[in-house]
Amino acid sequence: QVQLVESGGGLVQPGGSLRLSCVASTITFNTYTMGWYRQAPGMLRELVATITKIDSTNYADSAKGRFTISRDNAKNTVYLQMDSLKPEDTALYFCNAYRGPPYSVRDYWGQGTQVTVSS
């Protein structure tokens, strides 16, 4: 059974930093595009950042210059370093693993880790 387990969320003051981690099990990790998404109360889930199997990255405009996504294929782990956090970054952050053609298409989600930015 595929599991994506996020950790690293918490309460932080504006301007602070957090590093989220997501460990994946029972997938061929290095064939997946890994991503972080977030969902604030009453809002749709939105993209934060993705990283492909060849380490190509993509960021939402709101994340550019403040967040950094990275992966460690040896540890089956994807990270999201979040700096200069703002109250509007408050959300439940989800890890995603996606694999498309030419492989069998797969799309997995973690349970989420809460990030709260508040003074």
C-alpha positions in Angstrom: 0.0 0.0 0.0 1.4 3.4 -1.0 1.9 5.8 1.8 3.0 9.4 1.7 3.7 10.7 5.2 4.2 14.4 5.8 5.9 16.0 8.7 7.3 19.4 9.8 4.3 21.5 10.1 3.5 23.7 13.0 2.9 27.2 14.4 5.5 29.8 13.3 5.6 33.6 13.5 5.5 35.8 10.4 8.9 35.9 8.9 9.9 32.5 10.2 10.8 29.3 8.5 9.6 25.7 8.4 10.9 22.7 6.5 8.3 20.1 5.5 9.2 16.5 4.7 7.3 13.8 2.9 8.5 10.2 3.0 7.1 7.9 0.3 6.8 4.1 0.7 6.2 1.3 -1.8 6.6 3.4 -4.9 9.5 3.6 -7.4 10.2 7.1 -6.0 12.6 8.2 -8.8 10.0 7.8 -11.5 7.5 10.2 -9.9 7.1 13.9 -10.0 6.7 15.0 -6.4 4.7 18.0 -5.3 3.5 20.1 -2.5 0.0 21.5 -2.5 -2.0 23.4 0.1 -5.5 24.1 1.1 -6.7 26.9 3.3 -10.2 26.7 5.0 -12.9 27.5 2.5 -10.5 27.5 -0.4 -9.6 25.1 -3.2 -6.4 23.0 -3.0 -3.6 24.8 -4.9 -0.2 24.1 -6.2 2.8 25.2 -4.2 5.7 23.5 -5.9 6.7 20.5 -7.9 9.9 18.7 -8.7 10.3 16.2 -11.5 12.4 13.0 -11.6 15.1 15.0 -13.3 14.9 17.8 -10.6 13.1 20.3 -12.8 11.2 22.6 -10.4 8.0 24.6 -10.7 6.6 27.1 -8.2 3.4 29.0 -7.7 3.9 32.7 -7.9 3.2 33.0 -4.2 6.0 30.6 -3.4 8.7 32.0 -5.8 11.7 33.4 -3.9 10.6 32.1 -0.5 10.1 28.4 -0.9 12.4 25.7 -2.1 11.4 22.2 -3.1 14.0 19.4 -3.2 14.2 15.6 -3.2 16.4 12.9 -1.9 15.8 9.8 -4.0 18.0 7.6 -1.7 15.6 8.4 1.1 12.4 8.5 -0.9 11.8 12.0 0.5 10.7 15.3 -0.8 11.2 18.5 1.1 9.7 22.0 1.1 11.8 24.7 2.7 9.6 27.6 3.5 11.2 31.0 4.5 9.8 34.4 5.1 6.4 32.9 6.0 3.3 35.0 5.9 -0.1 34.6 7.5 -1.5 33.9 4.1 0.7 30.8 3.9 -1.5 29.2 6.7 -3.0 26.0 5.2 -3.0 22.3 5.3 0.0 21.2 3.2 -0.3 18.0 1.2 2.4 15.9 -0.5 1.6 14.5 -3.9 3.3 11.8 -6.0 2.4 11.7 -9.7 3.6 9.5 -12.5 2.4 9.7 -16.1 3.1 8.1 -19.4 5.1 6.1 -20.5 4.7 4.6 -17.1 1.4 3.5 -15.6 -0.4 6.6 -14.5 -0.5 7.0 -10.7 -1.5 9.8 -8.4 -1.1 9.6 -4.7 -1.7 12.0 -1.8 -0.6 12.3 1.8 -2.9 13.2 4.7 -1.5 16.7 5.1 0.5 18.6 7.7 -0.9 21.9 9.2 1.1 25.1 8.8 -0.1 28.1 10.8 1.6 31.4 10.5 0.6 33.8 13.3 2.0 36.1 15.9 
